[in-house]
Amino acid sequence: MEGVTAGTSETVRLETVYFDTPDLRLARWGVSLRRRAGEGWTLKLAPARPADKTAAILERDELTFEGGARRPPAAALEVVRAYVRRSELVPVARLSTVRKRVRLADAAGAHVAEVVDDEVSVRDGRRVAARFREIEVEVATGNGADGVVAPLVARLRGAGAGAPDLTPKHIRALGPRASEPPEVSPEPLAAGAPASAVIKNALSESIANLLYHDPLVRTGRDPEAVHQARVATRKLRSNLRTFGPLLEPEWTEPLRSELGWLALSLGAVRDREVLLERLRERSGSLPASDTRSAASLLHLLEVEIDALRHKLGEDLDSDRYIELLERLVTGAHKPVTLPDADQPAGGLLPALATTPWRRLRSAVRQLPESPTDPELHRIRILAKRARYAAEAVAPVVGADATAFGRAAARLQTVLGEHQDSVTAQAWLRAAKVSGRRAFVAGELIALEGIAAVQARAQWPKVWDSLDRKRLRDWMS
């Protein structure tokens, strides 16, 4: 490769122990927790979803922790608490590796990549249970290092290396059990499936999303994580309501109540994060002379978010949350359905999705000529429920329900813009500031007022697009 030189080969010996639950929950979620002699503890979170199974590069968040050799550090366990819950982390794989490492540098001597050739022995006590060889290319960040990957992989393939395989070492060592689907995973629906199977599929999808995003919420590694966890929680509550006639009330009502508690905690953080992002963008349109005052004003919001995130962290560490997750995982495998749920889904579920729609249409028809802000916010909530109901039955209904869901999402979006503007104005008016910061708050209030007026003007047209008979012919 032009301009890239290889350094001297280095050989090191590594002793690594991987920890997991007895049923390999971490591995099945794409997570690994290891302790390597001389390096401490490393936790690798799951790759971004959806994973590209044909990619030659695996990108995973990596966290390091200090701690003794016998048990995982509490800080590491906290990150994967949603997966472990009331189980325990135990040694599941011991690997001895002879590693040959070659560092690559560019013409300026800057490190761009590293080729690692590992000969791995999987140990069972003193016995070697299996051996395999693995070649990895670890790319440095920056310095244009990404450009070396393709030619480097091509050269390695030309020298006899196999096709890229993203399977981590410990998964190879643990065998087929570690490659099974995650603890909660939606399953394909067979033709003519009963309603209970569709219900299980819908609940499993949201529960899986909540579990997947939990570590990302805790670490703050993904700015969308709180949003996705909140959506999963809201969709669960909505689907439990929609499928309510086919579910045991003594099971669903306590579950919906606890999900409501979680949604409030997630929502408090998410709403303020959305507000901060919104006001930062608005501040960009202010005169340069107001920049410092705007930043000082928004610092108050940043402090508020830090406090709310701390409270969310306490909630996620509570026994109450762990109990909720246990109940959700159990429910994902076996929802408590009523006998009617054993009937074919096609004859039952479309009718259930009509109830949220009728509530939405009735609420819109009862609006006064100039609805209040809370009344429009209520319409947005009902539009969201109608959308979730349509999405839940889409596996049975097909494209018609999907199209309806998209139209409801557009109404939800425009009314969400209105509500975000109303929320922004309320926060700015309540901010205890004076002087130049108060003046900047007034400027932002004026801009948000314009946005609210625009959203009010747009939503009736979006509603008319949703309120078309052909969009709901499938409801019967």
C-alpha positions in Angstrom: 0.0 0.0 0.0 1.5 3.3 -1.1 2.7 5.5 1.7 2.1 2.9 4.4 4.9 1.1 6.2 4.9 -1.9 8.5 6.7 -1.9 11.8 8.5 -4.8 13.5 6.3 -7.8 14.5 5.7 -8.1 18.2 4.6 -11.3 20.0 2.6 -11.3 23.3 0.8 -13.9 25.3 -2.7 -13.1 26.6 -4.9 -14.8 29.2 -8.5 -13.8 29.0 -11.6 -14.8 31.0 -15.1 -14.0 29.7 -18.0 -13.6 32.1 -21.7 -14.1 31.3 -24.9 -15.4 32.8 -25.3 -19.2 32.7 -27.7 -18.9 29.8 -25.2 -16.6 27.9 -27.5 -13.6 27.8 -24.7 -11.1 27.1 -23.3 -13.1 24.2 -26.7 -13.5 22.7 -27.2 -9.7 22.8 -23.8 -9.2 21.2 -22.2 -8.0 24.4 -19.0 -9.2 26.0 -17.4 -8.7 29.4 -13.9 -9.9 29.8 -10.9 -9.7 32.2 -7.5 -9.9 30.7 -4.4 -10.3 32.9 -2.5 -7.0 33.0 -5.3 -5.0 31.3 -8.2 -5.2 33.7 -11.9 -5.4 32.6 -13.4 -4.6 29.2 -17.1 -4.4 28.4 -18.1 -4.2 24.7 -21.6 -3.3 24.0 -23.7 -4.6 21.1 -23.0 -3.1 17.6 -25.5 -0.6 16.2 -28.8 -2.0 15.0 -29.6 -3.2 12.5 -26.3 -5.0 12.0 -25.0 -5.3 8.5 -24.1 -9.0 8.4 -22.0 -8.6 5.2 -19.8 -5.8 6.6 -16.1 -6.3 7.0 -15.9 -3.8 9.9 -17.4 -4.3 13.4 -18.0 -1.1 15.4 -18.7 -1.6 19.1 -18.7 0.7 22.1 -15.9 -0.3 24.5 -15.7 0.5 28.2 -12.9 -0.3 30.6 -13.1 -0.8 34.4 -10.7 -1.5 37.2 -11.3 -4.4 39.6 -10.2 -7.6 41.1 -10.0 -10.9 39.1 -12.7 -12.9 40.8 -15.9 -10.9 40.2 -16.9 -8.3 37.7 -16.7 -4.7 38.9 -20.0 -3.2 40.2 -19.7 -0.4 37.6 -19.6 -2.9 34.7 -22.5 -4.9 36.1 -24.6 -1.7 36.4 -24.2 -1.1 32.6 -25.6 -4.5 31.7 -28.1 -4.8 34.6 -31.1 -5.0 32.2 -29.6 -8.2 30.7 -28.4 -9.8 34.0 -31.2 -8.7 36.3 -31.4 -11.3 39.1 -29.1 -13.8 37.4 -25.3 -13.8 38.1 -22.2 -13.3 36.0 -19.8 -16.3 36.0 -16.8 -17.3 34.0 -17.9 -19.0 30.8 -14.8 -19.0 28.6 -11.0 -19.0 29.2 -8.8 -18.2 26.3 -5.0 -18.4 25.9 -3.8 -16.4 23.0 -0.4 -16.0 21.3 -0.7 -12.6 19.5 1.6 -11.4 16.8 1.0 -7.7 16.2 2.3 -5.5 13.3 1.7 -1.7 13.5 1.2 0.3 10.3 2.1 3.9 9.9 1.7 6.5 7.2 4.4 8.6 5.5 4.4 11.0 8.4 4.9 8.2 10.9 1.4 8.5 12.3 -0.3 5.2 13.4 -3.1 4.2 11.0 -3.8 0.6 11.7 -2.6 -2.6 13.3 -2.7 -6.2 12.0 -3.2 -8.8 14.7 -2.6 -12.5 14.1 -4.0 -14.5 17.0 -3.6 -18.2 17.7 -6.3 -18.9 20.3 -6.6 -21.9 22.6 -9.9 -22.5 24.4 -9.2 -23.9 27.8 -11.2 -26.3 29.9 -9.2 -26.4 33.1 -5.7 -27.5 32.0 -7.1 -29.2 28.9 -7.2 -27.4 25.5 -10.7 -27.9 24.3 -10.3 -26.2 20.9 -8.0 -24.1 18.8 -8.5 -21.5 16.1 -6.6 -18.7 14.3 -7.9 -15.2 13.8 -6.6 -12.2 11.9 -7.9 -8.8 12.8 -7.3 -5.3 11.4 -7.8 -2.6 14.0 -8.1 0.8 12.4 -7.0 4.0 14.3 -9.4 6.9 14.4 -8.6 9.9 12.3 -5.5 10.4 10.1 -7.5 9.1 7.1 -7.0 5.6 8.4 -10.3 4.3 7.0 -8.7 4.3 3.6 -6.3 1.6 4.4 -8.9 -1.0 5.2 -10.0 -2.2 1.8 -6.4 -2.5 0.3 -5.2 -4.2 3.5 -8.0 -6.7 3.5 -7.4 -7.4 -0.2 -3.7 -8.1 0.5 -4.5 -10.4 3.4 -7.0 -12.3 1.3 -4.4 -12.6 -1.4 -2.0 -14.1 1.1 -4.5 -16.8 2.0 -6.7 -15.2 4.7 -10.4 -16.3 4.7 -13.4 -14.1 4.0 -14.2 -11.5 6.7 -16.0 -13.0 9.7 -17.3 -10.7 12.4 -17.8 -13.5 15.0 -16.0 -12.5 18.2 -13.5 -14.9 19.8 -15.6 -15.7 22.8 -18.6 -16.6 20.6 -16.4 -19.1 18.7 -15.2 -20.5 22.0 -18.7 -20.8 23.5 -20.2 -22.5 20.5 -23.7 -22.6 19.0 -25.5 -21.6 22.2 -23.8 -18.2 22.1 -25.1 -17.6 18.6 -28.8 -18.1 19.5 -31.2 -15.1 19.3 -31.3 -12.7 22.2 -33.3 -13.6 25.3 -36.2 -11.6 23.8 -36.5 -11.7 20.0 -39.6 -11.3 17.7 -40.3 -14.5 15.7 -41.6 -14.7 12.1 -45.3 -15.0 11.9 -46.7 -18.0 10.0 -49.6 -17.6 7.6 -52.9 -17.9 9.4 -51.2 -17.3 12.8 -53.5 -16.9 15.8 -54.0 -13.5 17.4 -51.9 -14.6 20.4 -48.9 -15.0 18.1 -49.3 -11.5 16.7 -49.7 -10.1 20.2 -46.6 -11.9 21.3 -44.6 -10.6 18.3 -45.7 -7.0 18.9 -44.9 -7.1 22.6 -41.5 -8.8 22.0 -40.4 -6.2 19.5 -40.9 -3.3 22.0 -39.5 -5.3 24.9 -36.4 -6.2 22.9 -35.9 -2.5 21.9 -36.2 -1.4 25.6 -33.6 -4.0 26.7 -31.2 -3.2 23.8 -31.2 0.5 24.5 -31.0 0.2 28.3 -27.1 0.1 28.4 -26.9 3.0 26.0 -29.2 5.1 28.2 -27.1 4.3 31.3 -23.8 5.2 29.5 -25.1 8.2 27.5 -23.2 6.7 24.5 -26.2 7.2 22.1 -28.1 10.5 22.2 -31.1 8.7 20.7 -31.1 5.9 23.4 -33.5 7.7 25.8 -35.8 8.4 22.9 -35.9 4.8 21.7 -36.4 3.4 25.2 -39.3 5.8 25.7 -40.9 4.9 22.4 -40.6 1.2 23.3 -42.3 1.9 26.6 -45.1 4.0 25.1 -45.7 1.5 22.4 -45.9 -1.3 24.9 -48.6 0.6 26.9 -50.4 1.4 23.7 -50.4 -2.2 22.5 -51.5 -3.6 25.8 -54.4 -1.2 25.6 -55.2 -2.1 21.9 -55.0 -5.8 22.5 -56.8 -5.5 25.9 -59.9 -7.4 24.9 -57.8 -10.5 24.3 -55.6 -10.1 27.4 -56.1 -10.9 31.0 -56.8 -7.6 32.8 -55.2 -8.6 36.0 -52.0 -9.0 34.1 -52.1 -6.0 31.7 -53.3 -3.3 34.1 -50.5 -3.5 36.7 -48.0 -3.8 33.8 -49.3 -0.7 32.1 -49.1 1.1 35.4 -45.5 0.3 35.9 -44.7 1.1 32.3 -46.3 4.5 32.9 -44.0 5.1 35.8 -41.0 4.2 33.6 -42.3 6.4 30.7 -42.5 9.4 33.0 -38.9 9.0 34.1 -37.6 8.5 30.6 -39.9 11.3 29.3 -38.7 13.9 31.8 -35.1 13.5 30.4 -36.2 13.2 26.7 -38.5 16.2 26.8 -35.8 18.4 28.2 -33.1 17.1 25.8 -35.4 17.8 22.9 -36.0 21.3 24.3 -32.3 21.9 24.6 -31.5 20.8 21.1 -34.4 22.9 19.8 -33.3 26.1 21.6 -29.7 25.7 20.6 -30.8 25.6 17.0 -33.0 28.6 17.5 -30.2 30.5 19.2 -28.1 30.1 16.1 -30.4 32.6 14.3 -29.9 35.3 17.0 -27.4 38.2 16.5 -23.8 37.3 17.4 -24.0 39.8 20.2 -26.5 37.5 22.0 -24.6 34.3 21.6 -23.0 34.4 25.1 -26.2 35.3 26.8 -28.1 32.5 25.0 -25.4 30.0 26.1 -25.7 31.2 29.7 -29.5 30.9 29.5 -29.4 27.3 28.1 -26.9 26.3 30.7 -29.8 26.4 33.2 -31.4 23.7 31.0 -28.3 21.7 30.9 -28.1 21.6 34.7 -31.8 20.6 34.8 -31.1 17.7 32.4 -28.2 16.5 34.5 -30.5 16.3 37.6 -33.1 14.5 35.6 -30.6 12.0 34.2 -29.4 11.3 37.8 -33.0 10.6 38.8 -33.4 8.3 35.8 -30.3 6.5 36.7 -31.6 5.9 40.2 -34.9 4.5 38.7 -33.0 2.2 36.4 -31.0 0.9 39.4 -34.1 0.2 41.5 -35.6 -3.1 42.4 -38.8 -1.8 41.0 -37.3 -1.5 37.5 -35.7 -4.9 37.6 -39.0 -6.5 38.7 -40.7 -4.7 35.7 -38.1 -6.1 33.3 -38.5 -9.6 34.7 -42.3 -9.4 34.1 -41.8 -8.0 30.7 -39.4 -10.8 29.7 -41.8 -13.4 31.0 -44.6 -11.6 29.1 -42.6 -11.6 25.9 -42.4 -15.4 26.0 -45.9 -16.0 27.2 -48.4 -13.1 27.2 -51.4 -13.8 29.4 -54.1 -14.0 26.8 -57.7 -15.0 26.9 -59.1 -18.0 25.1 -60.4 -15.9 22.1 -56.8 -15.0 21.3 -56.3 -18.5 19.9 -58.5 -17.6 17.0 -57.0 -16.6 13.6 -55.6 -13.0 13.9 -57.1 -11.9 10.5 -60.6 -12.2 11.9 -59.9 -10.4 15.2 -57.2 -7.8 15.2 -58.2 -5.3 12.5 -61.4 -4.5 14.5 -59.3 -3.8 17.6 -57.3 -1.1 15.8 -60.5 0.8 15.0 -61.1 1.8 18.6 -58.1 4.2 18.8 -59.0 5.6 15.4 -62.6 6.3 16.5 -61.4 8.0 19.7 -59.1 10.2 17.6 -61.8 11.1 15.0 -64.4 11.8 17.8 -61.9 14.1 19.6 -61.1 16.1 16.4 -64.8 16.6 15.6 -65.5 17.9 19.1 -62.7 20.6 18.9 -63.8 24.2 18.9 -62.9 26.4 15.9 -59.7 27.6 17.8 -58.5 24.7 19.9 -56.5 25.4 23.0 -52.9 24.2 23.2 -53.8 21.3 25.6 -56.6 20.2 23.2 -54.2 20.0 20.3 -51.7 18.1 22.5 -54.5 15.6 23.3 -55.1 15.1 19.6 -51.4 14.3 19.2 -51.6 11.7 21.9 -54.6 10.0 20.3 -52.9 10.1 16.9 -50.0 8.3 18.3 -52.2 5.6 19.8 -54.0 5.2 16.4 -50.6 4.9 14.7 -49.3 2.3 17.1 -52.5 0.2 16.8 -52.2 0.2 13.0 -48.5 -0.8 13.2 -49.3 -3.6 15.7 -51.8 -5.2 13.3 -49.8 -4.5 10.1 -48.3 -8.0 10.1 -51.8 -9.3 9.6 -53.4 -6.5 7.5 -50.4 -5.6 5.4 -49.6 -2.4 3.4 -53.0 -0.7 4.1 -52.4 -0.6 7.8 -48.8 0.5 7.2 -50.0 3.4 5.0 -52.5 4.4 7.7 -49.8 4.4 10.3 -47.6 6.7 8.1 -50.4 9.1 7.7 -51.1 9.1 11.5 -47.4 9.7 12.1 -47.5 12.8 9.9 -50.3 14.2 12.1 -48.3 13.3 15.2 -45.3 15.1 13.8 -47.0 18.4 13.0 -48.8 18.5 16.3 -45.5 17.5 18.0 -43.9 20.5 16.5 -46.7 22.6 17.9 -46.3 21.1 21.4 -42.6 21.5 21.4 -43.0 25.2 20.6 -45.5 25.5 23.4 -43.2 23.7 25.8 -40.3 25.9 24.8 -42.2 29.1 25.4 -43.4 27.9 28.8 -39.8 27.0 29.9 -38.4 30.3 28.6 -41.1 32.3 30.5 -40.4 30.3 33.7 -36.7 30.8 33.5 -35.5 33.0 36.4 -33.2 35.3 34.5 -32.7 39.0 34.1 -30.8 41.5 32.1 -29.5 40.4 28.7 -30.5 36.8 29.3 -34.1 37.9 29.8 -33.9 39.8 26.5 -32.6 36.7 24.7 -35.4 34.6 26.3 -37.9 37.1 24.8 -36.3 36.8 21.4 -36.6 33.0 21.5 -40.2 33.2 22.7 -41.0 35.3 19.7 -39.4 32.7 17.3 -41.2 29.9 19.0 -44.5 31.8 18.8 -44.1 32.0 15.0 -43.4 28.2 14.9 -46.5 27.5 16.8 -48.7 29.6 14.5 -47.2 27.7 11.5 -48.0 24.3 13.0 -51.5 25.4 13.8 -52.0 26.4 10.2 -50.7 23.1 8.9 -52.3 20.5 11.1 -55.9 20.7 9.6 -54.6 19.8 6.1 -52.6 16.9 7.5 -55.7 15.7 9.4 -57.7 15.8 6.1 -55.1 13.5 4.5 -55.6 11.0 7.4 -59.4 11.2 7.5 -59.9 9.5 4.2 -62.1 6.4 3.9 -59.7 4.6 1.6 -57.0 4.7 4.2 -59.1 2.7 6.7 -61.0 0.2 4.4 -59.0 -2.5 6.3 -60.7 -1.6 9.6 -63.6 -4.0 10.0 
